[in-house]
Amino acid sequence: MSMQEHKRIGILTYHYAINDGAVLQAYALLQALNRYIDVEAEIVDYRPLSSELKKIKESIISKKLNTIPSKINRYFKFSSFVKDKLELSYKKFISDDYKAVHEYLNQNYDAVVTGSDEIWKIENGKFARPFPNIYWLPFGSRFKRIAFAASANKLQYKNLTAAQKAWIKESLEGFDLLGIRDNHTLEFLEYIGIPDRSKISIVPDPTFIFDPPDNNTIEQSLRKYGVVFKKPLAAVLLTDKEINKTVCDYLKSQGYQVIALSYYNKYADVNLYGKLDPQEWALAFAYFDVCVTDRFHGIVFSLKNKIPVIAIDDIFDYGEYESKNACLMKEFGLLDYYSDIKKDGFDSRKFEQMFKQAIRQVSSGQVNERLEKNRANCFYFIKQIGKIVKGNVENEEFVEQITCHA
């Protein structure tokens, strides 16, 4: 491949996070860009120093000594997956100063895609990413600027200072395409005052077009870890201790074997925390009969595998804002199976009713139709990226792919 024949695209996202969904969305987007628009795409190996320190701390330190081996094993599984599966830039940046990586982007790429994930939230705290940062692709960029399913989830945008609003607006006005993932982010852009609405569109998370390759060993691995396939299986991805206990006890009373994913859960029958790499995590959903989750990508992979899902927000107080989980469940017509614990509290009887109603609902035509529409929308947006980067050059293979999934 010569530089003259192929445009170069850098992807800026949270590929380094110890988070299954974050790594899988990066993997999915990388594969899609390289496959469907004939470019040289790679992940820009940029990691804020604050985030790296937080990742290392959370990977080896725990008040529960029995979880430390699993934490360390999880850290190395993620590191190996990123190293083996993601095409990373030859230069690696670990810094809270975005200016050096910005210059690298200017020198090496025809276009930079930022996203997916919560790249546009601004946090406080010791390990928070600083603001401003490179994920906003600041002014002074000489490359095409594109956001793919970017999210400002958790950003309390009405609390931004005038200086922050001005900096963000100047940066985002320079984007060629603003693909965003949820309604909260759309409202944020409207609040900032982005004038050109034609650049803005809702774009599904790239994991909706991620199809894990067949893995003949995953079932064997699950059996080895204690999964009993003769019983109905319930996946649980929750953080709140009391809610975990109530949910797990109820599921067990209904005859389910409870499988914990993403977090260690002492109330589960089987803990897969630290035992699966991101791709195996995605494949595991095919074996579950139901899922109770506070994770966005837990919802995504439940939907993709046509299993009933109960979504809970139990980590952050969204107040007047709509969360990414609520937005996704509403999009699929499943808002009846969503609960905001921080806002409404947790009612065990309400959860039981919600659960019984959810498992009675066989995968509906509405869900299937929405899954196909999300795939088509992802592919369409990738086509728009190709036209921006390559100068309106149509790709016949891509058009055929759109036709198959529309």
N, C-alpha and C positions, 0 to 999 in steps of 0.2 A: 504494500500500500504506500503510495507516495503522498506527500503532503498536498500536492496539487490536485489529486483525485478525491481526497476525502477531507471533509471538514472535521475539525477537532472540537469536541464538546466536553467540558468538565462538569461534573455533578458535585454540588456542595450540599451535604446533608448530614444526618447523624448516623453515619455508617459505623461508627466506632462504639456506639452505645451498647451496654449489656442489656439489650432489650430486643426480644425476638422480632417484633413488628418493625422496629426501626431499621434493623439490619435487612429484613426481607423486603421492605419497600425500596431500599437502596439497590438491592440485588435485582428486583423486578424492573426498576426503571432503567438500570444499566443494560440489562439484557434486551429490553424493548427498543431502546434507542439504537443499539448496535445492530439489531436484527431487522428493524423495519424501515429505517431511513438511511442506512448505508453511510454511517459516519464512524469516526473513531472516538468513541465515548469512554471515559474513565472517571473513577471517583477521585476527586481531589482529596488527598489524604491530609486534611486539615482538622485538627482537634484542639479546641480551646484548652489552655492549660488548666483552667479551673475545672472543666468537665473531666479531664484526665485524672486530676487529683481526686475528684469525687468518685469516679469509677473505681479507682484503685482502693480507696477507703472502703467503699461499699462492698467490694469484692473480697476483702480479707478480714474485715472487722465486723464482729457481731457480739451482742450480749449473750446470744445463745451459742455456746461453744459447739454444740452438736451440729450446727448448720455451717460452720466454717469450712469443713472439707467440701461440702456441696457448693459453697460460694466460690471457692478457689477453682473447683472443677468447671463450674459454669463460666468463669472468667477465661479459662484456657480454651474451652470449647468455642466460645465466641471469637476469641483472638485467632484461633485456627481457621474458623469459617471465613472470617474477613480476609485473612491472608491468602487462603486457597481459592475462594470463590469470587472475590471482588477484584476487578482490575483497578489497581491504585496508581496514582501518579508517582513518578520516580522520586519526586521530592516530597518529604513529609514535614508538616508544620505542626508544632505543639507550642502554642503561644496565645496569649490574650490580645496581642497587638495584631490587628487585621491588615495593616498597611503592607507588610512584606508579602503576605499571600495575595493581596490585591494586585500587586505588581507582577507576581508570578502568573496570575490569571490573565492579565493584559498581554503578557509575552507569549503565552502558550496555547490560548484557545480562541476559536472563532465565536464560540458561544458558551455561556455558562448557565446551567439549569440549577436553580436552588429549590430544594424540597425533595421529597415530600416531608411530612412531619411538622412538629410544632416549632418551626424555625423562627417565627416572628413573635415569640413571647418574650417579654422583658421581665426578669425576676430580680429579686434582691436576695442577699445572703452570701455567706462565705464562698460557696462553690457555684454561684450563679454565673452564667455567661455574661461578660461585660456588655454594656451598650455604649457606643455603637459597635457593631460587629459585622463580619464579612457576609453573613447570610442575607443581609439586605442589599447586597451588590451595590455599594455606594456610587455616587456620581464620580466621574473621572474614569469610568469603565470604557474600554475601547472594544469590547466584545458585545455580541447580542446578549440581552438579559432576559431570562425566562424563569418564571416560577411554575412549578409543577405540583399541584395539590398542596400548596403551602398552607400552613395553619397558624393562626394567632391564638389558639386555644389557651385559656387561662389569662390572657392579656387583659388587664383592666384598662382598656384604652382611654376611658374618660379621665383617668388619673395621670395621663401623660402630660409632661410640661410643654410649654409652648416651644421650647428649643428642641425637644424630642420630636414633637409633631412636625416641625419644619424640616428637620433632618430626614425623617422617614418619608415625608411627602416628596422631597427633592430626589431621594433615591428611587422611590417606586415609580415616579413619573417617567423615569428613563427606561423602564422595562418595555420590551417588545410584546410580551405576553404575560398576563397575570392569571395563572391558573390556581385557584384556591379550593380548599377542601370542604369548607363548612360555612354555614350562614353567619356565624360569629365573625369570621374573617371578612366576609363580604360587608357586614355592617361596619367593621373596623376601617376598611378602605373607604367606605362612604363617609365615615366620620373624619378621616384624614383629609378627604377632599380630592381624591384622584379624579381628574376631569374627564379622561377618555375612557368611557365605559365599554367601548368596543374591544378594549384589550383585556377585559375582565371576564372570566367564565368559571363556573363551578366545575372542577375536574375530580373524578374519583381517585382515591388512593391507588397507586400503581399495583398494590397487592391484588387488586381485583383482576388483573391480567396475568398474575403469577400462577403457573401450573407446576407444582413440584414434580420432578421426575419420579418415575416408579422406583420404589425402594423395597426390595424383597426382604430386607432384614428388619424393617420397622416393627412388624407384628411380633417377630421373634424377640426383639429387644423389649417390647412392652410386656410380653409374657415373663421375661427374665426379671423385670422390675416388679412383678407382682400383679399385673393386670389380669383379671379373670374374665375371659370373653363370654363365658356362659351367663354372666350377669349383665343387666343393663348398666351402662357406664355413664357417669356424670362428671364432666370437667368443671372444676371450680378454680377461678382466678380472682381472688378477693384479698384485700389487705386488712380490713377491720376485724379484730380478734373476735368480738362478740357476735358480729354478723356471720363470720366464718363458722363459728360453733353452731349457731342456730340453723344455718343453711345446711351444713354437713350432717347434723343430727337428723334433720328432716329428710334429706335425701336418702340417708341410710334406712330410715324408718319406712321408706317407700321401696326398698329393695335394691337401691343403686349401690354400686361400688363407686366411691368418690375418689377421683383422680385430681391431684393438685398440679397445676401448671403455673409457671412464671414466678410464683412465690412459694416459699416453704409454708406448709399448712399442717400443724400438728393434729388437726381434727380429721384429716383425710385418711383414707385407707392406703393410698399409694401416693408417694411424693415423687414426681418426675423432675423436680427442681434440681438443676445442675447435671441432669442425665442426658438431655437432648440438645443437639445443636439447633439453630433456627430452622433449618429445612426439615429436620425430624419433628420439631415442634409443630410445624404446619401440617405435616403428614398425619400426625396423631389425631387430628380433628375428625378424620374420616371414620374413626373407630368409636366415637362417642355418640350417645343417644340424646344428650342434652348438655347445655353449657350455661353456667352462671358466671358472669364476668364483669369486671370493672375496666377491662382493657379494650381499647378501640379495635385492635387487630384480633382480639379474641372474638369480638362480634363479627368482624370481616370473615374469618375462617369458619365460624359457625354457619354464617349465611352461605358461604361458598360450598359447604358440605351438606347443606339443606337440613341442618339439625335445629331444633328449637333452642332459642337463646333468650336468657333473661339478663338484661343489661342494668348495671347498677353504677351510680357515681357515688363513691364513698371516700374519696381522697381530698377533693377540693371544693370549697364553697363558691359556686359560680354566681350566686346572687341573681342579678337581673339578666345575666348573660346565658345564652344557650350553649351547652357543652357539645363537644364533638360526638360523644356517645348518643346524646339525645337527638342531635341532628341526623346521625346515621340511622337510628331506629325509626325516626319519623319518615325519613326518605323511603324506607322499606315498608311503611305502613304497620310498624310494630311498636308504636309508642306505648301501647297498653302493657308492654312487657319491659318497660323501662322505669327505673325508680331513682330519684335523687335523694339519697339518704341525708346529706348535709342540709337540704332544704326542708324535707318532709318527715325526716326521721325514719326508723325502720320498724315496720309492723309485721310481725311474724305471720299473722293470719292473712294479711294482705299478700305477703309473699307466697304463701301456700296457694291461695286462690289464683294468683298470677301464674304460678308454676303449673297448676293443673290445667288452666286454660291454654297455656303455651304448648304443652305436650299433646293436647288434643288437636291442635291445629297442624295438620299435615302441611308440608311445604307447599305454600300456595302459589298459584299462577302469578300473582303479583310479585312475589319474591323472585321467582325464576325470570320474569320479564325484566325486573329491575337489575338483576345480575347481568343479563345480556346487554341491557342498555348501558350499564356502567363500563362493561368491556368495550363496547362500541365507542363510548365517549372518550375513554382513555386512548384508544387507537386513533380517534379523530384528532385529539389534541397533539398526539405524537406526529401526526401528519402535518399539523400546523407548524410544529417545531421544525420539521424538515423543510417546509416552504420558506420559513424565516431564515434558516441557516444556509440553505442551498439556493435561495433565490427563485422560489416558486417552481422548483423542479418536481414534477409528479413522479411517484414511485408505483408502478403497476402492481408489484407484489403487495404493497401496502393496501392499495385500493381493493384488491381481492380479499385481503384479510378483513377489512371493514365490512364487506358484503357478507362474509361468512357469519359475522357476529351481530349484525344490525338487527 
